[in-house]
Amino acid sequence: MQYMILIYEPEDAYAGEAGEAALKDIVAKHMVLAAELRAKGAMKDGSGLQDSSTATTVVTRGGRQTLHDGPFAETREHLGGYYLIDVPDLDEALAIARRVPVVDGGKVEVRPLAVH
Amino acid sequence: MRRFGQDISTARPRVVAALAGRLRDLDLAEDAFADAAAAALVTWPNQAPRDPAAWLWRAALRRAIDARRRAAVRDRAILDAPEPLPTPEEALMAADEPIPDERLKLIFVCCHPALAPDIRAALTLKVVCGLSTARLARAFFTAEPAMLQRITRAKRKIAGAGVPFEVPSRPAWPERLEAVLATLEIAYAQAYEDAALADRDAAPFAAEILRLSGLLAELMPDEPEVLGLAALVRFAEARRPARLDDMGAMIPPSEQDVGLWRRDLIAGGADLLGRAAEIGRSGPRQILAAIHAAHCTRAEAGVTDWPTIAALYDVLAEVRPHAAVAVNRAVAIGEARGADAGLAELARIDGVEDWLPYQAALAALSAKGGCPDQARDAYTAALALQPPPAERLWLERRRRDLDVA
């Protein structure tokens, strides 16, 4: 089954000097995890995302489309990256999700892909 | 007729689990079992089955396969799919195999930590024990449509998110077992609350928890906390006939008529707790069960062994630092070493002023310690916190007793 692993972290997690050090550490851990997932054939795709200030949202309402400067929802946590994995079941997906490196307060959501 | 109903509910966990394992579809497993059970009630009075579980397993599997075939035909009308091949189920049907024991897997699926704890409890009671949605709605104090929606959502998540139908691996075992134990504790807490409401069908609900905890003890005989929880449920249920007086007021364990206690359940609990102790890994459910066991010794000794109960609460407070444990510990200390010692312990618990068990304990210990004014205030505060009817009657009576004295 394919699962999307969505990584949410506080917007200011990597701000400042301490943030830069944290980012370095977390990116290194992502590299290790991604390499391991690739080696066992579980990794379909994955990437970090640029800051949510770079986001643009297309809103469709009443047959009209407008552009919104920013992410779809203004929350303290923002979507910072994702993995797309292919594993046998939810237990394995959750085991991988637990290993996704995040800063304190980070949240990792696991969503199965819709099968059609 | 009654015996057949009993046969069906006894067979249910094993047959539904085997169906779920084979079909990988909880809804289909439940529906097929319900159909087979309905057919059994028509057929069995004329021709009693040699093995009711095997009869139900075969009948339900046949119905499930028919339902799948009908669905396949329906889909073909739209999608023009090829003729469905005979399924592995059909091939195996012919072999007349024994029912595979998939009960543990089914319990682990229903108690998966990816589901919210109270939903796990409701789902387990629904799927494994066959409780109706209406009954569950009453037990969990919710409306029936809401309960149905929660159960439907949980089943959809199990199927959609790919929850595996497996016994968890060794590394995952402790967390998964904890989820099962917590689920059963929630279920039992509901059964217990139920009785406090003097709901007349609370006892059958609790009987299902007795059965479920016994089933878990049978399936996981090497897990001391599973045995401890099964023991705990037995000790607590043993006292059910003595918990309310004729007026419907609650009676605390130390004042109950021991003649009404069920000795068979006490003996069963003692046996389970003994087996747990032999394994030698203590835990909160075993300690709680030991506290219940200590209450039950009053049946022989004539007096409650408060020093032992207080000592057990000391241990429990270490592993379960919850306010409920702290309050009960203070009460036990008050009985064992005097009201002042209990009140001193109670004073050390923070942020519980608006909590019923705290005010009830404060009232009881104050009355015992010769402070009727403080006791009266605490009873009034407790009554303002909307206790369930049985407890309300008891608290009101205690407050009146103060005025008489």
Interface residues (C-beta under 8 A of the other chain):
Chain A: M1 Y3 P88 D89 L90 D91 A93 L94 A95 V110 P112
Chain B: H112 A114 G160 A161 G162 V163 P164 E166 P168 S169 A172
